[in-house]
Amino acid sequence: MRFLEIINRKKFALISVFLFLYVILNLLDGERGLISYYEKQTLIKDLATEKKSLENQLSLIEKKNNLLTGTVDIDYLETLYREKFMVGKKGEKIFIKE
């Protein structure tokens, strides 16, 4: 009974403390909290760099595709042939880039 009497006298302070803790926890943690905000910011940066990398790869593939279609670029075909089959002319030194 004594516990209930103390709670009845301090209702406002008790409710205020619980509400304050609830608000603080939701500001820091939770779906729209501060921690989630920073996680989403790093995710956005990672996705932006991945997008840039994929765009570079796509432009390179489009360039290679354009070199192989339409008018045939013999110099590019010779470069591909040398890279794939390790073929060179007599007396020519071949260096492999890694």
Sequence and secondary structure as in RCSB ss.txt:
>XXXX:A:sequence
MRFLEIINRKKFALISVFLFLYVILNLLDGERGLISYYEKQTLIKDLATEKKSLENQLSLIEKKNNLLTGTVDID
YLETLYREKFMVGKKGEKIFIKE
>XXXX:A:secstr
 HHHHHHHHTHHHHHHHHHHHHHHHHHHSSTTSHHHHHHHHHHHHHHHHHHHHHHHHHHHHHHHHHHHSSS  HH
HHHHHHHHHH    TT       
